[in-house]
Amino acid sequence: MWAAGAVPTAYASYVVRLIEHAKIDGAAMCALDRSRLTSLLKRGTATLRCPMDARAASEVASCLLARRDVLLEAGAAKAAVQPAPDHFFCSLTLEVMADPVRVCTGQVYEREEITRWLRGNIAPRCPNTNVVLRTKALTEDAELKAEIREWRAASAAGAGAAGP
C-alpha cells in the first residue's frame, strides 16, 4: 500500500482526468464513500483506458479518501487562507512545488520528480507535451519559487490568524 494520500505518479494524471470526466466537484468528493469511489475508478478505467486493476483501484480510492479526510480536517483552519494558484502545482505530484524547475519545453515541474522522470527514460520526453527533450538540463524558476515562498508565508500567517 502507498503512503496515506499519496497516489502513485502512474495513476495521478488518470485520476485527474477521471474526476474531470465525471464532473466531480469538491462537494461531490466530500460525499463519496470508499465503495462508491472504488466503483467509479473501476468504471473509469474502461472509459478512459487506464490499466488499473481492482486492487489498484481500491488502493487509489484509499489514498484519495485519506487525502480528502486530511484536507477536511484542516479545512477550518485554512478557510481564511488564499488557495494556491494553479501554476504553483506540479503536474506530476499534484502538489504545490518547493523547488520548481523548467525543462527545455518551458514546462515547470518539481525538481525531484522531473529528475526521477528523466532518469527513468532513455529518450526523455516532456511529461505534459510528450515532446522529445533536446536536453535534460533543468533551469531553476527563481521567480516562481519566490512567489510560492510568499504564498506559503501568507498562508501560514492567515492560518495562524484563523486558528482556534
C-alpha positions as CSV (number, residue, x, y, z in Angstrom):
1,M,0.0,0.0,0.0
2,W,1.1,3.5,-0.7
3,A,1.6,6.3,1.9
4,A,-1.7,7.8,3.0
5,G,-2.9,10.3,0.5
6,A,-0.1,9.7,-2.0
7,V,-1.4,8.5,-5.3
8,P,1.4,7.0,-7.4
9,T,2.5,9.1,-10.3
10,A,1.4,6.5,-12.8
11,Y,-2.2,7.0,-11.7
12,A,-2.2,10.7,-10.9
13,S,-3.0,12.1,-14.3
14,Y,-5.6,9.3,-14.8
15,V,-7.3,10.3,-11.5
16,V,-7.4,13.9,-12.6
17,R,-8.9,13.0,-16.0
18,L,-11.4,10.8,-14.3
19,I,-12.5,13.5,-11.8
20,E,-12.9,16.0,-14.7
21,H,-14.7,13.4,-16.9
22,A,-17.1,12.5,-14.1
23,K,-17.5,16.2,-13.2
24,I,-16.8,15.6,-9.5
25,D,-16.6,18.9,-7.6
26,G,-15.5,19.4,-4.0
27,A,-18.9,18.8,-2.6
28,A,-19.3,15.6,-4.6
29,M,-15.9,14.4,-3.5
30,C,-16.8,15.0,0.2
31,A,-19.9,12.9,-0.3
32,L,-18.1,9.9,-1.8
33,D,-17.5,6.8,0.3
34,R,-14.9,4.1,-0.3
35,S,-17.2,1.7,-2.2
36,R,-18.6,4.4,-4.5
37,L,-15.2,5.8,-5.2
38,T,-13.7,2.4,-5.9
39,S,-16.6,1.7,-8.2
40,L,-16.1,5.0,-10.0
41,L,-12.4,4.2,-10.5
42,K,-13.2,0.8,-11.9
43,R,-15.8,2.1,-14.4
44,G,-13.5,5.0,-15.4
45,T,-10.7,2.5,-16.1
46,A,-12.6,1.2,-19.1
47,T,-13.9,4.6,-20.2
48,L,-10.5,6.4,-20.1
49,R,-8.4,3.3,-20.9
50,C,-6.2,3.2,-17.8
51,P,-4.6,-0.1,-16.9
52,M,-5.8,-0.2,-13.3
53,D,-6.9,-3.5,-11.8
54,A,-9.4,-3.9,-8.9
55,R,-6.7,-3.9,-6.2
56,A,-5.1,-0.8,-7.6
57,A,-8.5,0.9,-7.8
58,S,-9.1,0.1,-4.2
59,E,-5.7,1.4,-3.1
60,V,-6.1,4.6,-5.1
61,A,-9.5,5.1,-3.5
62,S,-8.0,4.6,-0.1
63,C,-5.3,7.2,-0.9
64,L,-7.8,9.7,-2.2
65,L,-10.1,9.3,0.8
66,A,-7.2,9.6,3.3
67,R,-6.1,12.8,1.4
68,R,-9.7,14.1,1.4
69,D,-10.1,13.5,5.2
70,V,-6.8,15.3,6.0
71,L,-7.9,18.2,3.9
72,L,-11.4,18.3,5.5
73,E,-9.8,18.3,9.0
74,A,-7.5,21.2,8.0
75,G,-10.3,23.0,6.2
76,A,-11.5,25.1,9.1
77,A,-8.0,26.5,9.7
78,K,-7.4,27.1,6.0
79,A,-10.8,28.8,5.4
80,A,-9.2,32.2,5.7
81,V,-6.1,31.2,3.6
82,Q,-5.9,32.1,-0.1
83,P,-5.9,28.9,-2.2
84,A,-2.7,28.2,-4.2
85,P,-2.8,29.4,-7.9
86,D,-2.9,26.5,-10.4
87,H,0.6,27.3,-11.7
88,F,2.1,26.6,-8.2
89,F,1.2,22.9,-8.7
90,C,3.5,20.3,-10.2
91,S,1.6,18.2,-12.8
92,L,3.5,15.1,-11.7
93,T,2.8,15.3,-8.0
94,L,-0.3,17.4,-8.0
95,E,1.3,19.2,-5.0
96,V,2.5,22.8,-4.6
97,M,6.1,22.9,-5.7
98,A,9.0,23.6,-3.3
99,D,11.8,23.7,-5.9
100,P,10.3,24.5,-9.4
101,V,12.5,23.9,-12.4
102,R,11.8,24.3,-16.2
103,V,12.7,21.8,-18.9
104,C,13.6,22.9,-22.4
105,T,9.9,22.9,-23.5
106,G,9.2,25.6,-20.9
107,Q,7.1,23.3,-18.7
108,V,7.6,23.6,-14.9
109,Y,8.0,20.6,-12.5
110,E,9.1,19.9,-9.0
111,R,12.9,19.2,-9.3
112,E,12.9,15.8,-7.5
113,E,10.0,14.5,-9.6
114,I,11.2,15.6,-13.0
115,T,14.7,14.3,-12.2
116,R,13.2,10.9,-11.4
117,W,11.2,11.1,-14.6
118,L,14.2,11.9,-16.7
119,R,16.4,9.3,-15.1
120,G,13.8,6.6,-15.9
121,N,13.6,7.4,-19.7
122,I,16.2,6.6,-22.3
123,A,14.7,9.1,-24.8
124,P,13.4,11.6,-22.4
125,R,10.1,13.3,-23.2
126,C,8.3,16.1,-21.6
127,P,5.6,14.5,-19.3
128,N,3.0,17.2,-20.3
129,T,3.6,17.6,-24.0
130,N,5.3,14.3,-24.9
131,V,7.9,16.3,-26.9
132,V,11.3,14.7,-27.0
133,L,13.6,16.9,-24.9
134,R,16.7,18.2,-26.6
135,T,18.5,18.3,-23.3
136,K,18.0,17.0,-19.7
137,A,19.1,20.4,-18.4
138,L,16.9,21.9,-15.8
139,T,16.6,25.6,-15.1
140,E,15.6,26.9,-11.7
141,D,12.5,29.1,-11.8
142,A,13.6,31.5,-9.1
143,E,10.6,33.9,-9.8
144,L,8.0,31.2,-9.3
145,K,9.9,29.8,-6.3
146,A,9.8,33.3,-4.7
147,E,6.0,33.6,-5.4
148,I,5.4,30.2,-3.8
149,R,7.5,31.2,-0.8
150,E,5.5,34.4,-0.4
151,W,2.2,32.5,-0.7
152,R,3.3,29.9,1.9
153,A,4.2,32.7,4.3
154,A,0.9,34.5,3.8
155,S,-0.9,31.2,4.2
156,A,0.9,30.4,7.4
157,A,0.0,33.9,8.7
158,G,-3.6,33.5,7.6
159,A,-3.9,30.1,9.2
160,G,-2.5,31.4,12.4
161,A,-4.9,34.3,12.4
162,A,-7.8,32.0,11.7
163,G,-6.8,29.5,14.4
164,P,-8.7,28.3,17.5
